[in-house]
């Protein structure tokens, strides 16, 4: 029986003792009792029950049980304290009940439930309720919370104040009387009741409305559903007194009508002088919207017509008289400037601090227009309205006299638009004129009032920067470049206009306007040579460099006539077999005065001057002639020839290639024309037609320096290309540079996928060759095999290189590397 009883009490979640009635000792205890009291079941067995529960009620009860005086149904059910093993007293709900086991045997079952967590939870809830009540009472809004059937559960003091609740309704249990009072004190009872009926019948309604009370108070009511477990269980109303706010708004309406209807331009600024309001007159005069104007600094709208500091004078006027009146220049939203009569009044608080200011101004443009028009016709550019050369000369002459007397400095900037001819040629001169006007305005916006922007003519401009040092000139140049870099929007078209700028400083770069413009023009041309789109200060050596280029160009033409150019040939080797498959023709120039001149020095001069077409034609004819000689000797070897962009664009280029092949008898398949990527994308349709004509001749076409030019790869499938040449800049870092390795691998894989031959140039080490071989690149050329050599030395160099590379490979095999 005890085994069954033990199993039964161990299955119960509450702590349980089984107590013998005779000596009131514990016969059994379950695991829950051990966990509750911190004692093992065995330790509690045989102990007096009163040792653990010494409350008077328990002492009296167990004394009666031990004496046999307790009735058969005697029991206890109440809260009491029990002793924990660590000395603490635990609050428990204790129930003592007799249990008849049969045959006259009886025991008592004592069940204990820990009330500590429940009490702590109740304390926490009480604290939360107290905090919520404090929050409700601290808010400025009146709060009323009720259930769906209208029973009021919460309301705060502010609610009673807003609704003027009488003393009798402060009892929170009289809900019907409360609702009746609220209905009585509103002005429109019928509308109020209809609204309440709608709210009551719409449990999930949330919204805002306004209530007018008979007391004159206007309340804003916000209604929201009270949600619990995903469903509505009541409503929360919040009430806010908006009477004063609406009264203030009404007073402002009258002032607003005056503000809005005034013919003068009016603005209001705050204590930090930021514009907070403007009237329609200000919008019209300023040629800007209110949204664009708000938040701007009011002093930024005006400047002194003499170039002085205006706002300081305004503030001094505020200090003396409370206002300032006078003429000023107003910067409009569209960039234009007009003369205005300005009255600016300061508003102060009790401490004398400026809290707001109000400005009134009117346009004086018409009054000034006549005299300005006469001056404009004499001194301005007809198209852009900018100062012309005459006005620039007058201002610079005056600046020169001042600088000579006082030792000052100033700057002259020469500006030329980049590729402006493309706009005129493609869109017409009228469109180009509009662009020049917009460009002039953007440049003008980059200058101070004391500076001058002059249009010389065409797309050339000159800036005079008053009292500017080198740093100031640099900042203006950067500002102009940034302004022109912003997109232009005309006739639904977006486009960009670039600019190159040369800078000359007085007095180091000239002592007259003509000298300084010449120096700035020279610096600007150096910018054009170096890629356009930036600025450069004049340096005396620029003239030296210019003369040097002119001399080199002259020497180039003399060298062609004198036969000083030579072709050297560099082998192109198969990575699979080691066989020489072709050579690249490389031009060399030995000048009697300079000696051997690097192509990197004379090719850019030839391209700029256009003489590259003559040089390219000579290289093509000479390379084809030499290849035909090898062909007749039984050495069928392809020759690669570089073609410049200007040479390719010549209308008779295909005819010249065909003539060279016909004159020499060379098999067209042995001629490989190497083209740069830029050639293929400048005029794609014309390039495609020309490439197809070349392919029709039977010549091979390669892309030189692949990967360094344009990123578009559409031409690889569109144009009849046969070979890709990987630029040496990607080869030099191999095999250690992971980025170069990844780029080379990608080019090789792409070439193989498109069935194009891939050749790497600039290969100088065995490690580079081995990596290219592992990547399945087709060919290579570079110093590893041989440099460019004259045709007479080519066979000897090829044989020597083949023997050297073979020896290296044998050493690698023998060493087991």
matplotlib code that plots the C-alpha trace (Angstrom):
import matplotlib.pyplot as plt

x = [0.0, 2.8, 4.4, 1.2, 0.8, 4.4, 4.0, 0.8, 2.3, 5.5, 3.3, 1.8, 3.2, 2.6, 4.8, 3.1, 3.8, 2.1, 1.8, 1.1, -1.7, -0.2, 3.1, 2.5, 5.7, 6.2, 6.0, 6.7, 7.5, 7.6, 10.3, 8.3, 8.5, 12.2, 12.7, 10.5, 12.1, 15.7, 15.8, 15.9, 12.9, 14.8, 15.9, 12.2, 11.0, 10.4, 10.5, 7.8, 5.5, 5.5, 9.3, 8.6, 5.3, 5.4, 2.4, 0.0, -2.8, -0.6, 0.5, -3.0, -4.2, -1.5, -1.8, -5.5, -4.5, -1.9, -4.3, -7.0, -9.3, -9.5, -12.8, -12.7, -13.1, -10.7, -8.6, -6.8, -6.8, -5.1, -1.9, 1.0, 4.8, 7.1, 10.8, 13.4, 16.7, 18.6, 16.5, 14.1, 10.4, 8.4, 4.8, 2.7, -0.9, -1.3, -4.1, -4.3, -6.8, -7.4, -7.0, -8.7, -6.5, -9.1, -8.9, -9.0, -5.8, -5.7, -3.0, -3.0, -2.1, -0.4, -0.2, 2.0, 2.0, 4.6, 3.0, 6.2, 6.2, 2.5, 3.1, 6.0, 3.9, 1.1, 3.6, 5.0, 1.5, 0.7, 3.9, 3.0, -0.5, 0.9, 3.3, 0.5, -1.7, 1.1, 1.6, -2.1, -2.1, 1.0, -0.2, -1.8, -4.5, -7.7, -7.9, -11.1, -10.9, -14.0, -15.0, -16.9, -20.2, -19.3, -18.1, -15.5, -12.3, -9.8, -10.0, -7.6, -8.0, -7.4, -10.4, -12.6, -11.2, -11.7, -15.3, -16.1, -17.4, -19.5, -18.6, -21.4, -19.9, -16.4, -17.7, -16.2, -19.2, -21.9, -21.1, -24.6, -24.6, -21.1, -22.1, -25.3, -23.3, -20.9, -23.8, -25.4, -22.3, -21.6, -23.1, -24.5, -26.0, -27.6, -24.4, -22.4, -24.8, -24.7, -21.0, -20.9, -23.4, -21.1, -18.0, -19.9, -21.0, -17.4, -15.2, -12.0, -12.6, -9.8, -9.9, -9.9, -12.8, -13.5, -16.0, -17.3, -18.5, -21.1, -18.4, -16.6, -13.9, -12.9, -11.7, -9.8, -10.9, -8.7, -10.4, -8.5, -9.5, -8.0, -6.6, -5.8, -4.9, -5.7, -9.2, -10.8, -11.8, -12.5, -11.8, -9.4, -10.4, -7.9, -9.1, -6.9, -7.9, -7.2, -9.1, -6.1, -4.4, -7.5, -7.8, -4.2, -4.7, -7.7, -5.7, -3.0, -5.4, -6.0, -2.3, -1.9, -4.3, -2.3, 0.9, -0.4, -2.0, 0.9, 2.5, 5.9, 8.1, 8.1, 10.1, 10.2, 13.4, 14.0, 16.6, 19.3, 18.3, 16.8, 13.8, 10.5, 8.0, 7.7, 4.7, 3.6, 5.2, 8.6, 8.1, 7.5, 10.4, 12.8, 11.8, 11.8, 9.2, 8.5, 9.7, 13.1, 13.4, 12.5, 15.5, 17.9, 19.8, 18.1, 21.5, 22.4, 19.6, 21.3, 24.7, 26.1, 26.2, 29.8, 31.1, 31.2, 29.7, 26.0, 24.5, 26.9, 25.5, 22.0, 22.8, 24.3, 21.1, 19.1, 21.2, 20.8, 17.2, 15.6, 15.6, 17.7, 16.8, 18.8, 19.5, 20.9, 21.5, 19.1, 20.3, 17.2, 16.5, 17.3, 20.7, 19.9, 20.5, 18.3, 18.6, 16.0, 14.9, 15.2, 13.6, 14.6, 13.1, 14.2, 11.8, 13.1, 12.0, 11.8, 15.6, 16.4, 17.4, 16.4, 13.7, 12.6, 13.1, 10.9, 12.2, 10.3, 11.8, 10.8, 12.4, 14.3, 15.3, 13.3, 14.7, 18.2, 17.5, 18.2, 21.7, 22.6, 21.4, 23.6, 26.6, 25.7, 25.7, 29.1, 30.8, 29.1, 29.1, 26.0, 25.2, 25.8, 25.6, 28.9, 31.6, 33.5, 37.3, 36.9, 35.4, 37.9, 40.8, 39.5, 39.1, 42.5, 44.2, 42.8, 43.9, 47.4, 47.8, 46.7, 49.0, 52.0, 51.4, 50.5, 52.3, 49.1, 48.4, 45.5, 44.8, 43.7, 42.0, 41.7, 38.8, 38.1, 35.2, 36.2, 34.9, 32.3, 32.5, 30.7, 27.6, 27.6, 28.1, 25.5, 22.8, 23.3, 24.8, 21.5, 21.5, 25.3, 24.6, 22.1, 24.6, 27.2, 24.7, 24.1, 27.8, 28.5, 25.8, 27.3, 30.8, 29.4, 27.8, 31.3, 32.7, 32.5, 30.9, 34.3, 35.6, 35.0, 34.0, 34.6, 33.7, 36.5, 34.5, 33.5, 33.8, 36.7, 36.3, 38.6, 38.2, 39.8, 40.0, 40.4, 43.1, 43.3, 46.4, 47.3, 45.1, 42.1, 42.6, 42.7, 39.5, 37.7, 39.0, 37.8, 34.4, 34.0, 34.9, 32.4, 29.7, 30.1, 30.3, 26.6, 24.3, 22.8, 19.1, 17.8, 14.9, 14.5, 18.1, 20.8, 24.4, 27.7, 30.1, 33.8, 36.2, 40.0, 41.5, 44.9, 45.9, 48.3, 49.3, 50.3, 53.1, 55.1, 53.4, 53.1, 52.8, 50.1, 46.7, 47.9, 50.9, 48.8, 46.2, 49.0, 50.5, 47.0, 46.3, 49.6, 48.8, 45.3, 46.8, 49.0, 45.8, 44.3, 47.4, 47.2, 43.6, 41.4, 38.9, 41.2, 43.3, 46.9, 49.1, 51.4, 55.1, 57.9, 59.1, 55.8, 57.0, 60.2, 58.2, 56.0, 59.1, 60.5, 57.4, 57.4, 61.0, 60.3, 57.4, 59.7, 62.4, 59.8, 59.0, 62.6, 63.3, 60.7, 62.2, 65.7, 64.8, 65.8, 62.9, 63.5, 61.3, 62.3, 60.5, 59.6, 58.7, 55.3, 55.6, 53.2, 52.8, 51.8, 54.7, 57.3, 57.2, 57.5, 54.1, 54.6, 56.3, 55.2, 56.5, 57.9, 59.0, 62.4, 63.8, 67.6, 68.0, 71.4, 71.2, 69.1, 70.3, 67.7, 64.4, 61.8, 58.4, 56.9, 58.3, 57.6, 54.4, 52.2, 53.6, 52.9, 49.3, 48.7, 50.0, 48.3, 51.7, 50.9, 48.9, 52.1, 54.1, 51.5, 51.3, 55.1, 55.0, 52.2, 54.0, 57.4, 56.1, 54.0, 57.1, 59.3, 56.6, 56.5, 60.3, 60.0, 57.1, 59.2, 62.1, 59.7, 59.3, 55.6, 55.5, 52.5, 53.5, 51.4, 51.1, 49.8, 47.1, 46.4, 42.9, 43.5, 45.0, 42.0, 39.6, 41.0, 38.4, 41.0, 42.5, 41.1, 42.3, 45.8, 45.9, 44.6, 47.2, 50.1, 49.1, 48.7, 52.1, 54.0, 52.1, 51.8, 49.2, 46.6, 46.3, 49.9, 49.0, 47.6, 46.3, 46.3, 43.6, 43.0, 39.6, 38.9, 38.8, 35.9, 33.6, 34.0, 31.8, 30.6, 28.6, 31.5, 34.0, 32.0, 31.8, 35.5, 36.4, 34.2, 35.9, 39.3, 38.1, 37.0, 40.5, 41.5, 43.7, 43.5, 42.3, 43.5, 42.6, 45.8, 46.2, 43.0, 41.4, 42.9, 40.3, 36.5, 34.6, 32.0, 32.6, 29.8, 32.3, 33.8, 30.7, 29.7, 33.0, 35.1, 37.9, 40.4, 42.9, 43.1, 46.4, 46.6, 48.3, 51.7, 50.4, 48.5, 51.5, 54.1, 52.6, 52.4, 52.5, 52.3, 49.6, 46.3, 44.3, 46.4, 46.2, 42.4, 42.1, 44.4, 42.5, 39.2, 40.5, 41.9, 38.7, 36.6, 38.8, 38.6, 34.8, 34.5, 37.1, 39.6, 43.4, 44.8, 48.4, 50.2, 52.7, 55.6, 56.5, 59.9, 60.2, 59.8, 57.3, 55.1, 55.3, 54.5, 51.5, 50.1, 50.7, 48.7, 45.9, 45.8, 46.9, 47.7, 50.8, 53.2, 55.8, 58.4, 62.0, 61.8, 62.0, 63.6, 63.4, 62.5, 65.4, 66.1, 64.9, 68.4, 69.0, 65.6, 66.5, 69.7, 67.8, 65.0, 67.4, 69.4, 66.2, 64.9, 68.2, 68.3, 64.7, 65.3, 68.3, 66.4, 63.6, 66.2, 67.7, 64.2, 63.5, 66.8, 66.4, 62.9, 61.4]
y = [0.0, 2.4, 1.7, 2.7, 5.8, 6.8, 6.6, 8.6, 11.5, 11.6, 12.2, 15.3, 18.8, 20.2, 19.3, 16.5, 14.9, 11.8, 12.2, 9.4, 10.5, 8.9, 10.8, 13.3, 12.2, 12.4, 8.9, 9.9, 13.1, 13.5, 15.1, 18.4, 18.7, 18.1, 20.8, 23.2, 22.8, 22.2, 18.8, 15.3, 13.0, 10.7, 13.5, 14.5, 11.0, 10.4, 14.2, 15.9, 17.8, 20.8, 21.1, 22.4, 24.1, 25.7, 28.1, 28.2, 26.8, 23.8, 23.2, 23.1, 20.9, 18.3, 18.3, 17.3, 14.7, 13.2, 13.1, 11.5, 14.5, 15.5, 14.7, 12.3, 15.0, 17.5, 19.5, 22.7, 25.0, 28.3, 30.2, 29.6, 29.6, 26.6, 26.4, 26.0, 24.2, 27.5, 29.1, 31.1, 31.0, 30.3, 31.5, 28.6, 27.6, 24.6, 22.0, 19.1, 16.4, 12.9, 9.8, 6.5, 3.5, 0.9, -1.6, 1.3, 2.9, 6.6, 9.1, 12.8, 14.2, 17.6, 19.5, 22.6, 25.1, 27.9, 31.3, 33.3, 33.6, 34.6, 37.3, 38.7, 38.8, 40.6, 43.1, 43.7, 44.2, 46.6, 48.5, 48.6, 49.8, 52.5, 53.6, 53.6, 55.6, 58.1, 58.4, 59.0, 61.7, 63.4, 63.8, 67.0, 65.1, 63.8, 60.0, 57.8, 54.0, 51.9, 48.3, 47.5, 47.7, 51.1, 50.3, 52.9, 51.3, 54.2, 58.0, 60.7, 64.0, 66.0, 64.3, 65.5, 69.1, 69.3, 68.1, 70.1, 67.0, 67.9, 66.4, 63.8, 62.3, 61.9, 58.5, 56.1, 53.7, 56.0, 55.5, 56.3, 59.7, 60.4, 59.7, 61.8, 64.8, 64.6, 64.6, 67.6, 69.9, 69.6, 72.3, 69.9, 67.1, 65.3, 65.2, 64.1, 61.2, 60.1, 60.1, 58.1, 55.6, 55.1, 54.6, 52.1, 50.0, 50.0, 48.2, 48.7, 52.4, 54.8, 58.5, 62.1, 64.6, 68.0, 68.7, 72.2, 72.5, 74.9, 76.4, 77.6, 75.1, 73.2, 69.6, 67.4, 63.8, 60.9, 57.5, 54.2, 50.5, 48.7, 45.4, 42.3, 38.9, 40.2, 41.4, 44.6, 44.6, 48.3, 51.9, 54.6, 58.2, 61.1, 64.7, 67.8, 71.5, 73.2, 76.4, 78.8, 77.3, 77.9, 81.4, 82.2, 80.8, 83.0, 86.1, 85.1, 84.8, 88.5, 89.3, 86.6, 88.4, 91.6, 89.5, 87.7, 90.6, 93.1, 94.2, 94.5, 91.5, 90.5, 87.8, 86.8, 85.4, 83.9, 84.7, 82.8, 84.8, 81.8, 82.5, 81.1, 82.7, 84.7, 86.2, 85.8, 89.2, 87.8, 84.7, 86.8, 89.2, 86.5, 84.1, 81.3, 79.2, 79.3, 75.7, 76.6, 79.8, 78.5, 77.7, 79.9, 82.6, 85.9, 87.8, 85.6, 87.2, 90.6, 92.1, 95.6, 97.1, 98.4, 95.0, 95.8, 93.8, 94.6, 92.6, 94.2, 97.6, 96.2, 95.0, 98.4, 100.0, 97.6, 98.6, 102.4, 102.7, 99.2, 99.1, 99.6, 101.2, 101.4, 100.0, 96.5, 93.9, 91.0, 87.5, 85.9, 82.2, 82.0, 83.4, 86.9, 90.0, 93.1, 96.4, 96.7, 99.2, 97.2, 98.0, 95.5, 95.7, 93.8, 92.5, 92.1, 90.3, 91.8, 91.3, 93.2, 90.1, 89.8, 87.1, 87.8, 90.2, 91.3, 92.5, 94.6, 95.2, 96.4, 96.1, 99.2, 97.4, 99.6, 102.7, 101.5, 99.8, 102.7, 103.6, 99.9, 99.1, 101.8, 100.4, 96.9, 97.5, 99.1, 96.6, 93.3, 90.2, 90.1, 86.4, 85.9, 89.4, 88.9, 91.6, 91.8, 92.2, 96.0, 96.0, 93.3, 95.5, 98.5, 96.6, 94.8, 98.1, 99.6, 96.5, 96.8, 100.4, 99.5, 96.5, 98.5, 101.1, 98.8, 95.6, 93.5, 90.4, 89.0, 86.1, 85.5, 82.3, 81.2, 78.7, 76.6, 74.1, 70.6, 69.1, 71.9, 71.5, 68.1, 70.0, 72.5, 69.8, 67.4, 69.8, 73.0, 76.4, 77.8, 75.0, 75.6, 79.3, 78.4, 76.1, 78.9, 81.2, 78.5, 77.9, 81.6, 81.8, 78.8, 80.3, 83.7, 82.1, 80.8, 84.4, 87.2, 90.5, 92.1, 89.5, 89.6, 86.9, 87.7, 85.8, 86.3, 84.5, 81.0, 78.7, 80.7, 82.6, 84.7, 85.3, 88.2, 87.4, 90.6, 90.5, 86.7, 84.7, 81.2, 79.4, 81.7, 81.0, 77.3, 77.4, 79.3, 76.9, 73.9, 75.6, 76.2, 72.6, 71.3, 73.6, 72.5, 68.9, 69.0, 67.7, 70.2, 69.7, 71.2, 70.3, 67.0, 66.1, 65.5, 66.1, 67.2, 70.0, 69.7, 72.5, 73.0, 76.0, 77.7, 80.0, 83.0, 85.0, 88.7, 89.7, 86.5, 85.4, 88.8, 92.5, 93.2, 91.7, 90.3, 88.7, 87.1, 85.8, 84.3, 82.6, 81.3, 80.1, 78.2, 76.5, 75.7, 74.0, 71.9, 70.7, 69.8, 67.8, 65.9, 64.8, 67.8, 68.4, 70.1, 73.2, 74.1, 77.0, 78.5, 77.6, 79.1, 75.7, 75.2, 77.5, 75.5, 72.2, 73.8, 74.8, 71.3, 69.7, 71.9, 71.1, 67.3, 67.6, 69.2, 66.6, 63.8, 65.1, 65.5, 61.9, 60.5, 62.3, 61.3, 57.6, 57.6, 55.3, 51.5, 48.6, 46.0, 42.8, 41.0, 37.2, 36.0, 32.4, 29.6, 28.6, 25.1, 24.2, 27.0, 27.7, 31.3, 31.9, 35.6, 38.8, 42.4, 45.3, 48.0, 51.4, 52.8, 56.3, 57.1, 60.9, 62.3, 64.7, 62.9, 59.3, 56.6, 58.3, 56.3, 55.8, 57.0, 60.4, 60.9, 58.9, 61.3, 64.3, 62.5, 61.7, 65.3, 66.8, 64.2, 63.1, 59.7, 58.9, 59.3, 57.3, 54.6, 54.3, 53.8, 51.2, 49.3, 49.3, 48.4, 45.6, 44.1, 44.3, 42.4, 39.8, 39.2, 38.7, 36.0, 34.4, 34.1, 32.6, 29.9, 31.4, 32.1, 34.3, 36.5, 40.2, 42.4, 46.1, 48.7, 51.0, 54.4, 55.7, 58.6, 56.3, 53.9, 56.7, 57.8, 57.1, 55.4, 53.2, 49.9, 50.8, 51.5, 48.0, 46.4, 48.3, 47.2, 43.6, 43.8, 45.5, 43.0, 39.8, 38.9, 36.4, 38.5, 35.8, 36.8, 40.4, 41.1, 44.6, 45.5, 48.0, 49.8, 49.4, 53.1, 52.7, 50.3, 52.3, 55.9, 55.3, 51.7, 51.6, 53.1, 50.9, 47.8, 48.5, 49.2, 46.0, 43.9, 45.3, 44.5, 41.0, 40.6, 41.2, 38.2, 40.0, 39.2, 41.7, 42.0, 44.2, 45.6, 46.5, 44.6, 45.4, 49.0, 50.8, 50.9, 48.4, 47.6, 44.1, 44.1, 44.5, 41.1, 39.3, 42.2, 42.8, 40.3, 40.1, 37.2, 37.9, 39.6, 40.9, 41.2, 44.4, 44.2, 46.1, 42.9, 40.6, 42.5, 41.5, 37.7, 35.3, 36.9, 39.5, 37.7, 40.6, 40.5, 36.7, 36.8, 39.4, 37.4, 34.2, 35.9, 37.3, 33.9, 32.1, 34.7, 34.5, 30.7, 30.8, 33.2, 31.1, 34.0, 33.7, 35.2, 36.6, 38.1, 40.9, 41.9, 38.4, 38.5, 35.5, 31.8, 32.0, 34.4, 32.1, 28.9, 30.6, 31.7, 28.2, 26.8, 29.2, 27.9, 31.2, 30.7, 32.9, 35.3, 37.9, 39.7, 39.9, 36.2, 35.2, 38.3, 42.1, 43.8, 43.3, 44.3, 41.8, 40.7, 39.6, 37.9, 34.4, 34.4, 35.8, 33.3, 30.4, 31.6, 32.2, 28.7, 27.1, 29.1, 28.3, 24.6, 24.5, 26.1, 23.5, 20.6, 22.0, 22.2, 18.6, 17.3, 19.1, 17.7, 21.1]
z = [0.0, 0.8, -2.6, -4.3, -2.1, -2.7, -6.5, -6.2, -4.3, -6.4, -9.5, -7.9, -8.8, -5.3, -2.3, -0.2, 3.2, 4.5, 8.3, 10.8, 13.2, 16.4, 16.8, 14.0, 12.2, 8.5, 6.9, 3.3, 1.3, -2.5, -4.6, -4.9, -1.1, -1.2, -3.8, -1.9, 1.5, 0.4, 2.2, 0.9, 1.2, 3.5, 5.8, 6.3, 7.0, 10.8, 11.6, 13.5, 11.1, 13.4, 13.0, 9.5, 10.0, 13.5, 13.1, 16.1, 13.9, 13.0, 16.6, 17.9, 15.0, 15.4, 19.1, 18.8, 16.2, 18.5, 21.5, 19.4, 19.9, 16.2, 14.5, 11.6, 9.0, 10.6, 8.1, 7.5, 4.4, 4.7, 4.1, 6.5, 6.7, 6.4, 7.2, 4.5, 5.1, 4.8, 7.6, 5.4, 6.0, 2.9, 2.3, 1.2, 0.7, 3.0, 2.9, 5.5, 4.8, 6.5, 4.3, 5.4, 4.3, 5.5, 8.4, 10.7, 9.4, 8.8, 7.7, 7.0, 3.6, 3.8, 0.5, 0.2, -2.7, -2.9, -3.0, -3.4, -7.2, -7.1, -4.5, -6.5, -9.6, -7.7, -6.4, -9.9, -11.3, -8.5, -9.3, -13.0, -12.3, -10.1, -12.8, -15.4, -13.1, -12.6, -16.4, -17.0, -14.4, -15.7, -19.3, -20.5, -22.3, -20.8, -20.9, -20.8, -21.2, -21.4, -22.4, -25.5, -23.6, -22.2, -18.7, -17.7, -16.5, -16.4, -16.4, -15.2, -13.5, -16.7, -18.2, -15.3, -15.7, -19.5, -19.2, -16.0, -14.1, -11.1, -7.7, -7.9, -11.1, -9.6, -8.4, -11.0, -10.8, -12.2, -15.9, -17.2, -15.5, -16.8, -20.5, -20.0, -18.7, -21.6, -24.1, -22.3, -22.4, -26.1, -28.4, -31.0, -29.0, -32.0, -34.0, -30.9, -30.3, -33.9, -33.8, -30.5, -32.0, -35.0, -32.7, -30.4, -33.5, -35.0, -32.5, -34.6, -35.4, -34.9, -35.8, -34.8, -34.5, -32.8, -30.1, -29.2, -25.6, -24.3, -22.1, -25.3, -24.9, -28.1, -27.6, -30.1, -29.5, -30.6, -30.6, -30.7, -30.2, -27.2, -28.5, -26.6, -28.1, -31.6, -30.8, -29.7, -26.0, -25.5, -26.5, -25.5, -25.8, -25.5, -25.3, -25.9, -25.4, -28.7, -28.0, -27.7, -30.7, -32.9, -31.5, -32.4, -35.8, -36.4, -35.4, -37.7, -40.6, -40.6, -40.6, -43.3, -45.6, -45.4, -45.9, -48.9, -50.7, -50.4, -53.7, -52.0, -51.6, -47.9, -46.0, -42.4, -40.8, -37.4, -34.8, -36.8, -39.9, -41.7, -43.8, -42.3, -44.6, -47.9, -49.6, -53.3, -54.0, -52.9, -55.0, -58.1, -57.5, -56.4, -59.2, -56.7, -55.0, -51.3, -50.8, -52.3, -50.3, -46.8, -44.7, -46.7, -44.9, -45.6, -45.8, -48.7, -50.8, -50.9, -51.3, -51.5, -54.9, -54.2, -53.2, -49.5, -46.6, -46.5, -43.6, -41.1, -42.1, -41.7, -38.2, -37.2, -38.4, -36.2, -33.3, -33.8, -35.1, -35.2, -39.0, -42.1, -45.4, -48.6, -52.0, -52.4, -55.1, -54.9, -56.1, -57.7, -57.8, -61.6, -61.0, -62.2, -60.1, -59.7, -57.7, -54.9, -52.3, -49.1, -45.7, -43.0, -39.5, -36.4, -33.8, -30.2, -27.0, -23.5, -23.1, -26.2, -28.3, -31.9, -32.2, -35.8, -38.6, -41.5, -44.8, -47.4, -50.8, -54.3, -57.7, -59.0, -62.2, -64.6, -63.0, -63.7, -67.0, -69.4, -68.3, -67.9, -71.4, -73.0, -71.1, -71.9, -75.7, -75.5, -73.2, -73.5, -75.7, -77.9, -77.4, -73.7, -72.3, -70.6, -70.7, -73.9, -74.5, -74.3, -70.8, -69.7, -70.9, -69.0, -65.8, -66.1, -67.0, -63.8, -61.8, -63.4, -62.3, -58.7, -58.6, -59.9, -57.2, -54.3, -55.2, -55.4, -57.5, -59.5, -61.8, -65.4, -66.3, -70.0, -70.4, -73.5, -73.8, -74.6, -77.9, -78.2, -82.0, -81.6, -80.2, -83.1, -85.7, -84.4, -82.9, -84.9, -84.1, -82.6, -80.0, -79.5, -78.8, -76.1, -74.6, -74.5, -72.7, -70.1, -69.8, -69.3, -66.6, -64.7, -64.9, -63.8, -60.7, -59.7, -59.4, -56.9, -57.9, -58.2, -60.7, -64.4, -66.9, -70.5, -73.7, -76.3, -79.0, -80.0, -77.0, -75.4, -72.1, -69.9, -66.2, -64.3, -60.5, -58.5, -55.8, -56.1, -55.1, -56.5, -53.9, -54.8, -58.5, -57.8, -55.9, -58.7, -61.3, -59.3, -58.8, -62.5, -63.4, -60.7, -62.0, -65.7, -64.7, -63.7, -66.4, -68.9, -69.7, -73.0, -75.2, -73.3, -73.8, -71.1, -72.0, -70.5, -71.3, -70.3, -69.9, -69.9, -67.9, -68.0, -65.1, -65.3, -62.2, -62.2, -62.1, -62.6, -65.8, -67.6, -67.2, -69.7, -70.4, -73.7, -72.1, -69.4, -71.8, -73.9, -70.8, -69.7, -73.2, -73.3, -69.9, -71.2, -74.3, -72.1, -70.3, -73.7, -74.5, -71.1, -71.5, -70.9, -68.1, -65.6, -64.9, -65.0, -63.9, -66.5, -66.1, -68.2, -69.4, -71.2, -73.9, -74.0, -74.3, -77.0, -79.0, -78.5, -79.8, -82.8, -83.5, -83.1, -85.6, -88.1, -87.5, -88.0, -91.5, -92.3, -91.0, -93.4, -96.3, -95.3, -94.7, -91.0, -90.0, -89.6, -88.8, -86.2, -85.7, -82.5, -82.6, -81.6, -80.2, -79.7, -76.1, -77.1, -79.5, -79.0, -82.7, -84.0, -85.7, -86.6, -85.8, -84.9, -86.9, -84.5, -85.8, -84.8, -85.4, -85.4, -85.5, -86.4, -83.5, -80.9, -81.6, -81.1, -80.2, -78.2, -79.9, -76.7, -77.5, -81.1, -81.7, -79.5, -81.5, -84.8, -83.7, -82.5, -85.8, -88.0, -89.4, -88.0, -91.2, -93.2, -90.8, -90.6, -94.4, -94.5, -91.8, -93.6, -96.9, -95.5, -93.3, -96.1, -98.4, -95.9, -95.2, -99.0, -99.0, -96.3, -98.2, -101.3, -99.2, -98.1, -94.6, -94.5, -91.4, -90.4, -89.7, -87.3, -88.0, -85.5, -87.0, -85.4, -84.9, -87.3, -90.0, -89.7, -90.1, -93.5, -96.2, -98.4, -95.7, -97.1, -100.6, -99.2, -97.6, -100.8, -102.8, -100.5, -100.8, -104.5, -105.0, -102.8, -103.7, -100.0, -99.0, -97.2, -94.4, -93.4, -92.6, -89.1, -88.5, -84.8, -83.8, -80.5, -78.8, -79.2, -83.0, -82.7, -80.6, -81.9, -84.9, -84.7, -88.0, -90.0, -88.2, -88.9, -92.6, -92.8, -90.8, -93.0, -96.1, -94.6, -93.7, -97.3, -98.4, -96.3, -93.7, -90.0, -87.4, -83.8, -80.8, -79.3, -75.6, -74.8, -71.5, -71.1, -73.2, -73.3, -71.3, -73.9, -75.3, -77.9, -80.7, -80.0, -81.5, -83.8, -85.6, -87.6, -85.0, -85.0, -82.1, -78.7, -77.4, -73.7, -72.6, -71.0, -67.9, -66.9, -67.6, -65.6, -62.3, -63.1, -61.5, -58.0, -58.5, -58.0, -59.7, -62.8, -62.9, -62.6, -65.4, -67.7, -67.0, -67.8, -71.1, -72.1, -71.2, -73.0, -76.1, -76.2, -75.8, -78.7, -80.7, -80.8, -80.6, -77.5, -77.4, -74.4, -74.9, -72.6, -71.3, -69.7, -67.4, -67.5, -64.6, -66.7, -69.7, -67.7, -66.0, -69.4, -70.7, -67.8, -68.5, -72.1, -73.6, -77.3, -78.0, -76.4, -77.3, -75.2, -74.1, -72.9, -76.5, -78.1, -78.4, -81.6, -84.1, -87.7, -90.3, -91.1, -87.5, -87.0, -87.9, -85.8, -82.8, -83.2, -83.3, -80.3, -78.3, -79.2, -78.0, -74.8, -73.8, -74.7, -72.4, -69.6, -70.0, -69.9, -66.7, -65.1, -66.1, -64.8, -61.5, -61.0, -60.5]

ax = plt.figure().add_subplot(projection="3d")
ax.plot(x, y, z, "-o")
ax.set_aspect("equal")
plt.show()
